Amino acid sequence: MLNLSVLLEDSARHYPERTAVVLGDTRLTYAQVDAAARQVAALLAERGIRPGDKVALSCPNLPYFPVVYYGILKAGAVVVPLNVLLKGREIAYHLGDSEAKAYFCFQGTPELPMGAEGHAGFEQAEGCEHFFLITAEPAAAAPIEGVETMGSALAGRSPVFETVLRAETDPAVILYTSGTTGQAKGAELSHSNLVLNALTCNRLFRSDPGTDTHLLVLPLFHSFGSTVNMNAGFATASTLVLLPRFDAAAAVKLLQSENVTFFAGVPTMYWGLLNALTEDVDVERIASNMRVAVAGGSSLPVEIIREVRERLGVTILEGYGLSETSPVATFSDPDSDPRPGSIGIPIWGVEVKLIDESWNTIEGTDEIGEIAIRGHNIMRGYYNRPEATAEVMRDGWFRSGDLGKRDKDGFYYIVDRAKDMIIRGGFNVYPREIEEVLMTHEAVSLAAVIGVPHPSHGEEVKAFVILKDGATVTEDELVAWGKEQMAAYKYPRMVAIVDSLPMTATGKLLKRALS
C-alpha cells in the first residue's frame, strides 16, 4: 500500500520547521503545509469524495497548489491538474472527461468563476458536484451561486486526518495531453509511477535531505514542474520558492535573495536569465549557491550551455520525457561532459530502445527510429480510452511518437518531435486541436496550423486559412476570435488567408511546404 502524499508527510515528520514553500513574504513550514493538506482531505471526505474519485485543480504556482494537491491524495482521490490558461469550454471538457466529482479553482484563473461563461462551464460538467473557489482572501464570499470558497469550507476544520493508503498501481494523478491527435486524453499515473520518478530524480541530482532550495518557475500543473520540483523537492525537504509567472528579472532577484541551489526550466527561460544578469546583479553569489540546473522541453543551444557554465558555474543537465512517462525517461549523465543536443541516457529502472512502425527493434548506431520506453515510469493508460492506449503500449513498452537516434555510447538524440507538435514557450501546442477550433468559425472552410521560429518563444503558432465561398473576415479578426476561444499559449498570433493549401497525392495536407 502506498500514497504519493508520503513525500510530504515524511518530510513534515522529520523536518517540521523547515520552510517548505515561499511566495513573497509568505513562508510555510512542512508542518503547516501538511496540516493544511489534511484539512483539505477531511473536507473532501466529509463531502462524500471516496478513494478513486477524481478531483480537479486549477491553480498557478501559489502555496495553495501543493496544499490542495496533497490533500486530494491524502483523501485517496485522484488529482486532475488543469492548465490555468484553459477557457471555460476547455475546462468543461476536462471536468467531464475525467468524471471529476469536485473542482478547486483559483479565483484568478481566466473565465472562472467570474462570469456566466465560466459558470456555464461548471454546469456542463455532469457529475462534478462540488466547486471550491480558492481566493487570496480566505474570508471572501463566492461570487456565484453553487460555489463556495475554500477558505470558508476549511475554517475551523481540524487538521487531524489519517491518510488513505492505496495500492501502488492505483491511479494518483491524471495528466491531460493531446498527444498528437484529437481531443485531450488523460494519462493515468499511479502512486508508484510518481513516487519512483521523484526518488529517481533525487538519486540523479544527488539531493541530500533539508539542503536544497528550488526556484519553481515551471507550472505545477505540468508534469515537469510537479515531478522534478514539487514531488522530488518535497521528498528531500527542499524549500520551494514560487514564481507564479516567469519573469527573467524577477527570477534573477530570487536566485540571489533566496540562495537558490536548484533551477529547472525550458531553454527560453535560460535565455531570459542570461539576458537578465545585468551589472547590478551579484552573479558570483548566484553561482556560488547554484548546485543543479535542469532543462527539458526542447534542445538547448550549445551557446546557452556554454554561457550558463561560464557565468553561473553549473552545467545544465538535459532530460527527456512525456506526461505518459511520469515524466522523466532519460537524462544527461552528471558524471560525464554534456553532449549538446543529446537527451542523455535512460534513468535508473527505465529502458529505452528505437523501433520501427511495426514495433520491431532498431539496433544500429545512428539509425533513426521511434523512441520506445519501458519501466516503472510508464502510465497505466489513457483514462477510459482503451483503444488509444493499445495504439501506444505493447508488452510494457510505450511508443513516444518521437523519432530519435542513439550514438555508440548509448546516448539518445531527438531528430524530430512528435509529428507536427509545436512547442511555444515550453508549452505543447497541438495543431489539429487548433485547426478544429478554427473550423468552427462560420467563415472558415479549412485550416492548417504550423509552428514558425520565434526569437524568445522558440516557436509561434501560425494558421493558414481558406474561407468559405462568399465569406468575409480579416486575418486580424480571426486572431482576435481565436484569442477568445483558446488558451493564451495556443491561439494563432499569425493568420494567413489563402486560396489553397498544398496537398499530397493522397489528399493530405503537406505542412512542410508551408512557412
C-alpha positions as CSV (number, residue, x, y, z in Angstrom):
1,M,0.0,0.0,0.0
2,L,1.2,3.5,-0.8
3,N,0.2,7.1,-1.2
4,L,2.1,9.8,-3.2
5,S,1.5,12.2,-0.3
6,V,4.1,10.3,1.7
7,L,6.7,12.6,0.1
8,L,5.2,15.5,2.0
9,E,4.4,13.5,5.2
10,D,7.8,12.0,5.7
11,S,9.5,15.4,5.3
12,A,6.9,17.0,7.7
13,R,7.7,14.3,10.2
14,H,11.5,14.7,10.1
15,Y,11.8,18.4,9.2
16,P,8.6,20.0,10.6
17,E,10.1,23.5,11.0
18,R,11.9,23.5,7.6
19,T,10.5,26.0,5.2
20,A,8.6,24.2,2.5
21,V,7.1,27.0,0.4
22,V,8.0,30.6,-0.2
23,L,5.9,33.2,-2.0
24,G,7.0,36.8,-1.4
25,D,6.7,37.4,2.4
26,T,4.7,34.1,2.9
27,R,6.7,31.2,4.3
28,L,5.1,28.0,5.2
29,T,6.8,25.2,7.1
30,Y,6.5,21.5,6.2
31,A,4.3,21.1,9.3
32,Q,2.0,23.9,8.1
33,V,1.6,22.6,4.6
34,D,0.9,19.0,5.8
35,A,-1.7,20.3,8.3
36,A,-3.5,22.3,5.7
37,A,-3.4,19.3,3.3
38,R,-5.0,17.2,6.0
39,Q,-7.8,19.8,6.3
40,V,-8.4,19.6,2.6
41,A,-8.6,15.8,2.8
42,A,-11.0,15.9,5.7
43,L,-13.2,18.4,3.8
44,L,-13.3,16.1,0.7
45,A,-14.1,13.0,2.8
46,E,-16.9,14.9,4.6
47,R,-18.4,15.9,1.2
48,G,-18.6,12.3,0.1
49,I,-15.4,12.1,-2.0
50,R,-14.3,8.4,-1.9
51,P,-11.0,6.7,-2.7
52,G,-10.5,6.6,-6.5
53,D,-12.8,9.6,-7.2
54,K,-11.4,12.4,-9.4
55,V,-10.8,15.9,-8.1
56,A,-9.7,18.7,-10.5
57,L,-7.3,21.5,-9.6
58,S,-6.7,24.8,-11.4
59,C,-4.1,26.9,-9.6
60,P,-1.0,28.9,-10.6
61,N,2.3,28.4,-8.7
62,L,0.9,29.5,-5.3
63,P,1.1,27.8,-1.9
64,Y,-2.5,26.6,-2.4
65,F,-1.3,24.2,-5.1
66,P,0.7,21.8,-3.0
67,V,-1.8,22.1,-0.2
68,V,-4.7,21.0,-2.4
69,Y,-2.7,18.5,-4.5
70,Y,-1.5,16.5,-1.5
71,G,-4.9,17.0,0.3
72,I,-6.7,15.3,-2.6
73,L,-4.1,12.5,-2.5
74,K,-4.5,12.0,1.3
75,A,-8.2,11.5,0.8
76,G,-7.4,8.6,-1.5
77,A,-8.7,10.6,-4.5
78,V,-7.1,11.2,-7.9
79,V,-5.7,14.7,-8.7
80,V,-6.6,16.1,-12.1
81,P,-4.3,19.2,-12.6
82,L,-5.6,21.6,-15.2
83,N,-3.7,24.2,-17.2
84,V,-4.7,27.6,-15.7
85,L,-4.8,29.2,-19.2
86,L,-7.7,27.0,-20.3
87,K,-11.0,28.7,-21.2
88,G,-14.5,27.7,-19.9
89,R,-15.3,25.4,-22.9
90,E,-12.0,23.6,-22.4
91,I,-12.4,23.3,-18.7
92,A,-15.9,21.9,-19.0
93,Y,-14.5,19.2,-21.4
94,H,-11.7,18.2,-18.9
95,L,-14.1,18.0,-15.9
96,G,-16.5,15.9,-17.9
97,D,-13.9,13.6,-19.5
98,S,-12.2,12.9,-16.2
99,E,-15.5,12.4,-14.4
100,A,-14.4,14.8,-11.7
101,K,-16.5,14.8,-8.6
102,A,-15.0,18.1,-7.2
103,Y,-13.1,21.0,-8.6
104,F,-10.7,23.5,-6.8
105,C,-10.2,26.6,-8.9
106,F,-8.1,29.7,-8.1
107,Q,-10.1,32.9,-8.5
108,G,-7.6,34.4,-10.9
109,T,-8.0,31.6,-13.4
110,P,-9.3,33.0,-16.8
111,E,-13.0,32.5,-17.4
112,L,-13.5,31.1,-13.9
113,P,-15.6,31.7,-11.9
114,M,-16.4,35.3,-12.5
115,G,-18.8,35.3,-15.4
116,A,-21.7,33.4,-16.9
117,E,-19.5,31.6,-19.4
118,G,-17.4,30.1,-16.6
119,H,-20.5,29.1,-14.7
120,A,-21.9,27.5,-17.8
121,G,-18.7,25.5,-18.0
122,F,-19.4,24.2,-14.5
123,E,-22.9,23.2,-15.4
124,Q,-21.8,21.3,-18.5
125,A,-19.6,19.1,-16.4
126,E,-22.1,16.5,-15.4
127,G,-21.3,14.7,-12.1
128,C,-19.0,17.4,-10.7
129,E,-20.9,18.1,-7.5
130,H,-18.5,20.3,-5.5
131,F,-16.8,23.6,-6.6
132,F,-14.3,25.3,-4.3
133,L,-13.1,28.7,-5.2
134,I,-9.5,29.4,-4.0
135,T,-9.3,33.1,-3.0
136,A,-6.4,35.2,-1.9
137,E,-8.6,36.4,0.9
138,P,-9.8,33.3,2.8
139,A,-12.9,35.1,4.2
140,A,-14.1,36.3,0.7
141,A,-17.5,35.3,-0.4
142,A,-18.0,33.2,-3.5
143,P,-19.3,35.4,-6.4
144,I,-21.7,32.9,-7.9
145,E,-24.3,30.5,-6.6
146,G,-23.3,26.9,-6.1
147,V,-19.6,27.7,-5.5
148,E,-18.1,28.1,-2.0
149,T,-14.7,29.4,-1.1
150,M,-12.0,27.0,0.1
151,G,-11.3,29.4,3.0
152,S,-14.8,29.2,4.3
153,A,-15.0,25.5,3.8
154,L,-11.8,24.9,5.8
155,A,-12.5,27.4,8.5
156,G,-12.2,25.9,11.9
157,R,-11.6,22.4,10.5
158,S,-9.3,20.1,12.4
159,P,-6.0,19.1,10.7
160,V,-6.4,15.5,12.1
161,F,-6.9,13.1,9.2
162,E,-5.5,9.6,8.6
163,T,-4.2,9.3,5.0
164,V,-6.0,6.7,2.9
165,L,-3.5,4.2,1.5
166,R,-4.0,2.9,-2.0
167,A,-2.5,0.0,-4.0
168,E,0.8,1.0,-5.5
169,T,-0.6,0.7,-9.0
170,D,-3.8,2.6,-8.3
171,P,-4.1,6.0,-10.1
172,A,-2.8,9.0,-8.2
173,V,-2.9,11.7,-10.9
174,I,-4.4,12.2,-14.4
175,L,-2.4,14.5,-16.6
176,Y,-4.1,15.6,-19.8
177,T,-2.2,15.5,-23.0
178,S,-3.4,15.8,-26.6
179,G,-0.7,13.5,-27.8
180,T,-0.8,14.5,-31.5
181,T,-4.3,13.8,-32.5
182,G,-7.8,14.7,-31.5
183,Q,-9.1,15.9,-28.1
184,A,-7.0,15.8,-24.9
185,K,-6.5,12.4,-23.3
186,G,-5.9,11.8,-19.6
187,A,-2.7,9.9,-18.9
188,E,-3.3,7.9,-15.7
189,L,-0.2,7.8,-13.5
190,S,0.0,5.5,-10.4
191,H,1.3,6.2,-7.0
192,S,4.3,4.1,-7.7
193,N,4.9,5.8,-11.1
194,L,5.2,9.2,-9.4
195,V,7.0,8.2,-6.2
196,L,9.7,6.3,-8.1
197,N,10.1,9.0,-10.6
198,A,10.6,11.6,-7.9
199,L,13.0,9.4,-5.9
200,T,15.0,8.6,-9.1
201,C,15.3,12.3,-9.8
202,N,16.9,12.8,-6.4
203,R,19.2,9.9,-7.0
204,L,20.2,11.5,-10.3
205,F,20.6,15.0,-8.8
206,R,22.3,13.7,-5.6
207,S,19.9,15.7,-3.4
208,D,20.5,15.5,0.3
209,P,17.6,16.0,2.7
210,G,17.0,19.5,4.0
211,T,19.6,21.2,1.9
212,D,18.2,22.4,-1.5
213,T,16.2,25.5,-2.4
214,H,14.3,25.2,-5.7
215,L,13.2,28.2,-7.7
216,L,10.0,27.0,-9.1
217,V,9.2,28.7,-12.4
218,L,7.7,25.7,-14.3
219,P,4.0,25.4,-13.9
220,L,3.0,22.9,-11.2
221,F,0.1,21.7,-13.3
222,H,2.6,20.4,-15.8
223,S,4.5,17.1,-15.3
224,F,8.0,18.6,-15.4
225,G,7.4,21.1,-12.6
226,S,5.2,18.8,-10.5
227,T,7.7,15.9,-10.5
228,V,11.2,17.4,-10.8
229,N,10.5,20.4,-8.5
230,M,7.5,19.6,-6.2
231,N,7.4,15.9,-5.7
232,A,11.2,15.4,-5.8
233,G,11.8,18.6,-3.8
234,F,9.3,17.6,-1.1
235,A,10.8,14.2,-0.9
236,T,14.1,15.8,0.3
237,A,12.5,18.5,2.4
238,S,13.7,21.1,0.0
239,T,12.4,24.7,0.1
240,L,10.3,25.7,-3.0
241,V,10.5,29.4,-3.9
242,L,7.4,30.0,-6.1
243,L,7.2,32.4,-9.0
244,P,3.6,32.3,-10.4
245,R,4.6,33.8,-13.8
246,F,8.0,33.6,-15.2
247,D,9.8,36.9,-15.5
248,A,13.5,36.7,-16.0
249,A,14.4,39.8,-13.9
250,A,12.2,38.6,-11.0
251,A,13.7,35.1,-11.3
252,V,17.3,36.5,-11.1
253,K,16.4,38.5,-8.0
254,L,15.0,35.4,-6.3
255,L,18.1,33.3,-7.3
256,Q,20.1,35.9,-5.5
257,S,18.0,36.7,-2.4
258,E,16.8,33.2,-1.6
259,N,20.2,31.5,-2.2
260,V,18.7,29.1,-4.7
261,T,20.6,25.9,-5.3
262,F,18.3,24.1,-7.9
263,F,16.8,25.6,-11.1
264,A,14.7,23.7,-13.7
265,G,13.4,25.4,-16.8
266,V,12.9,25.2,-20.5
267,P,15.5,26.6,-22.9
268,T,13.8,30.0,-23.3
269,M,13.9,30.5,-19.6
270,Y,17.7,30.1,-19.5
271,W,17.9,32.5,-22.4
272,G,15.9,35.0,-20.4
273,L,18.0,34.5,-17.2
274,L,21.3,35.2,-19.1
275,N,19.9,38.4,-20.5
276,A,18.7,39.5,-17.1
277,L,22.2,39.1,-15.5
278,T,22.8,42.9,-15.5
279,E,25.5,44.8,-13.8
280,D,23.5,45.3,-10.6
281,V,23.2,41.5,-10.1
282,D,25.5,39.7,-7.8
283,V,26.4,36.9,-10.3
284,E,29.1,35.5,-8.1
285,R,26.6,35.0,-5.2
286,I,24.1,33.2,-7.5
287,A,26.9,31.0,-8.9
288,S,28.2,30.1,-5.5
289,N,24.8,28.7,-4.5
290,M,23.7,27.1,-7.7
291,R,24.2,23.3,-7.5
292,V,21.8,21.9,-10.1
293,A,20.4,23.2,-13.4
294,V,17.9,21.1,-15.3
295,A,16.4,21.6,-18.8
296,G,13.8,19.9,-20.8
297,G,11.0,20.7,-23.3
298,S,13.3,21.2,-26.4
299,S,17.0,21.1,-27.2
300,L,19.3,23.6,-25.6
301,P,21.5,25.6,-28.0
302,V,25.2,24.9,-27.4
303,E,25.8,28.6,-26.7
304,I,23.4,28.7,-23.8
305,I,25.0,25.6,-22.2
306,R,28.4,27.3,-22.5
307,E,27.3,30.7,-21.2
308,V,25.5,29.2,-18.2
309,R,28.5,27.2,-17.3
310,E,30.8,30.3,-17.6
311,R,28.6,32.8,-15.8
312,L,26.8,30.6,-13.3
313,G,29.3,27.8,-12.8
314,V,26.9,25.0,-13.4
315,T,26.5,22.5,-16.2
316,I,22.9,22.2,-17.4
317,L,21.6,18.6,-17.3
318,E,19.2,17.9,-20.2
319,G,16.4,15.4,-19.9
320,Y,13.5,13.9,-21.9
321,G,10.1,12.6,-21.0
322,L,6.4,12.9,-21.6
323,S,3.3,13.1,-19.4
324,E,2.8,9.4,-20.1
325,T,6.3,8.6,-18.6
326,S,5.8,10.5,-15.2
327,P,7.6,12.3,-17.0
328,V,11.4,11.6,-16.7
329,A,12.7,8.9,-19.0
330,T,16.3,9.9,-19.9
331,F,18.8,12.4,-18.5
332,S,22.3,13.7,-19.0
333,D,24.9,11.7,-17.2
334,P,26.1,14.0,-14.4
335,D,29.5,12.2,-14.3
336,S,30.4,13.0,-17.9
337,D,30.6,16.1,-20.1
338,P,27.3,17.1,-21.7
339,R,26.7,16.2,-25.3
340,P,24.9,19.1,-26.9
341,G,21.7,18.0,-28.5
342,S,21.5,14.8,-26.5
343,I,18.7,13.9,-24.2
344,G,21.1,11.6,-22.3
345,I,20.7,8.0,-21.2
346,P,17.8,6.1,-19.6
347,I,17.3,6.9,-15.9
348,W,17.6,4.2,-13.2
349,G,15.0,1.4,-13.7
350,V,14.0,2.5,-17.2
351,E,14.8,1.0,-20.6
352,V,14.8,2.9,-23.9
353,K,15.0,1.5,-27.5
354,L,14.3,2.5,-31.0
355,I,11.5,0.8,-33.0
356,D,10.0,0.9,-36.5
357,E,6.3,1.3,-37.3
358,S,5.7,-2.4,-36.6
359,W,7.4,-2.3,-33.2
360,N,10.5,-4.1,-34.5
361,T,13.7,-3.1,-32.6
362,I,16.2,-1.0,-34.4
363,E,19.7,-1.9,-33.2
364,G,22.2,0.1,-35.3
365,T,24.2,3.1,-34.2
366,D,22.9,6.5,-35.5
367,E,19.9,4.8,-37.2
368,I,16.6,6.7,-36.8
369,G,13.6,5.1,-35.2
370,E,10.8,5.9,-32.9
371,I,11.7,6.1,-29.2
372,A,10.0,3.5,-27.0
373,I,10.2,3.4,-23.3
374,R,9.7,0.7,-20.6
375,G,9.9,0.9,-16.8
376,H,8.4,2.0,-13.5
377,N,7.5,5.3,-15.1
378,I,5.0,4.2,-17.7
379,M,1.4,5.2,-17.3
380,R,-1.4,2.9,-16.5
381,G,-3.0,4.0,-19.8
382,Y,-5.3,6.8,-21.1
383,Y,-8.4,7.2,-18.9
384,N,-11.4,5.5,-20.4
385,R,-9.6,5.1,-23.8
386,P,-8.5,1.5,-24.2
387,E,-8.1,1.8,-28.0
388,A,-5.9,4.9,-27.7
389,T,-3.9,3.1,-25.0
390,A,-3.5,-0.1,-27.2
391,E,-2.1,2.1,-30.0
392,V,0.9,3.3,-27.9
393,M,1.5,0.4,-25.5
394,R,2.6,-3.2,-26.1
395,D,4.3,-5.6,-23.7
396,G,5.1,-2.9,-21.2
397,W,6.6,-0.6,-23.9
398,F,5.3,2.8,-24.6
399,R,5.9,4.3,-28.1
400,S,6.6,8.1,-27.7
401,G,5.8,9.3,-31.3
402,D,9.2,11.0,-31.2
403,L,11.9,10.0,-33.7
404,G,15.4,9.6,-32.3
405,K,18.8,8.0,-32.8
406,R,21.5,6.5,-30.4
407,D,25.2,7.1,-30.6
408,K,27.9,4.4,-30.0
409,D,28.0,5.2,-26.2
410,G,24.2,4.8,-25.8
411,F,23.3,8.5,-25.7
412,Y,20.0,9.3,-27.3
413,Y,19.1,12.3,-29.6
414,I,15.7,13.6,-30.8
415,V,15.7,14.1,-34.5
416,D,12.1,15.1,-34.9
417,R,9.4,16.0,-32.5
418,A,6.1,14.1,-32.2
419,K,4.8,14.6,-35.7
420,D,3.6,18.2,-36.0
421,M,3.6,19.3,-32.4
422,I,4.6,22.9,-31.7
423,I,6.4,23.9,-28.6
424,R,5.7,27.5,-27.7
425,G,7.5,28.9,-24.7
426,G,7.7,25.4,-23.2
427,F,4.0,24.6,-23.8
428,N,3.0,21.9,-26.1
429,V,0.5,23.1,-28.8
430,Y,-1.2,20.5,-31.0
431,P,-2.1,21.8,-34.5
432,R,-5.1,19.5,-35.0
433,E,-6.8,20.9,-31.9
434,I,-6.3,24.5,-33.1
435,E,-7.4,23.6,-36.6
436,E,-10.6,22.1,-35.4
437,V,-11.4,25.1,-33.3
438,L,-10.7,27.5,-36.2
439,M,-13.0,25.5,-38.4
440,T,-15.9,26.2,-36.0
441,H,-15.8,29.8,-37.2
442,E,-18.6,30.5,-39.6
443,A,-16.3,31.9,-42.3
444,V,-13.6,29.2,-42.2
445,S,-13.6,26.3,-44.6
446,L,-10.2,24.7,-44.0
447,A,-7.3,25.5,-41.7
448,A,-3.7,24.3,-41.4
449,V,-1.6,25.2,-38.4
450,I,2.2,25.1,-38.1
451,G,5.0,26.4,-35.9
452,V,7.3,29.1,-37.1
453,P,10.6,30.1,-35.5
454,H,10.3,32.8,-32.8
455,P,13.3,34.5,-31.1
456,S,12.0,34.2,-27.5
457,H,9.2,31.6,-27.5
458,G,11.1,29.1,-29.6
459,E,8.1,28.7,-31.9
460,E,5.0,30.7,-32.7
461,V,1.6,29.4,-33.8
462,K,0.7,30.3,-37.4
463,A,-2.5,29.4,-39.2
464,F,-3.3,29.2,-42.9
465,V,-7.0,29.5,-43.6
466,I,-9.2,29.0,-46.6
467,L,-12.5,30.9,-46.3
468,K,-15.9,29.6,-47.3
469,D,-17.3,30.9,-50.6
470,G,-18.7,34.4,-50.1
471,A,-17.4,34.7,-46.5
472,T,-15.6,37.8,-45.4
473,V,-13.3,38.0,-42.4
474,T,-9.9,39.6,-41.9
475,E,-6.8,38.0,-40.6
476,D,-6.8,40.3,-37.6
477,E,-10.4,39.4,-36.8
478,L,-9.5,35.7,-36.8
479,V,-6.6,36.3,-34.4
480,A,-8.9,38.2,-32.1
481,W,-11.6,35.4,-32.3
482,G,-9.0,32.7,-31.6
483,K,-7.8,34.6,-28.5
484,E,-11.4,34.4,-27.2
485,Q,-11.7,30.7,-27.9
486,M,-8.4,29.3,-26.9
487,A,-5.8,29.4,-24.1
488,A,-3.3,32.2,-24.4
489,Y,-0.4,29.9,-25.3
490,K,-2.5,28.2,-28.1
491,Y,-4.2,30.7,-30.2
492,P,-2.5,31.7,-33.5
493,R,-0.8,35.1,-33.4
494,M,-0.3,34.9,-37.1
495,V,-3.1,34.1,-39.6
496,A,-2.7,34.0,-43.4
497,I,-5.9,33.8,-45.6
498,V,-5.0,31.7,-48.7
499,D,-6.8,30.4,-51.7
500,S,-5.4,26.9,-51.4
501,L,-3.2,24.6,-49.3
502,P,-0.5,22.2,-50.5
503,M,-1.6,18.6,-50.6
504,T,0.0,15.2,-51.1
505,A,-1.2,12.8,-53.8
506,T,-3.4,11.2,-51.3
507,G,-5.1,14.4,-50.3
508,K,-3.2,15.0,-47.0
509,L,-2.1,18.5,-46.1
510,L,1.6,18.9,-47.0
511,K,2.6,21.1,-44.0
512,R,6.3,21.1,-44.7
513,A,5.5,23.2,-47.7
514,L,4.1,26.0,-45.5
515,S,6.1,28.7,-43.9
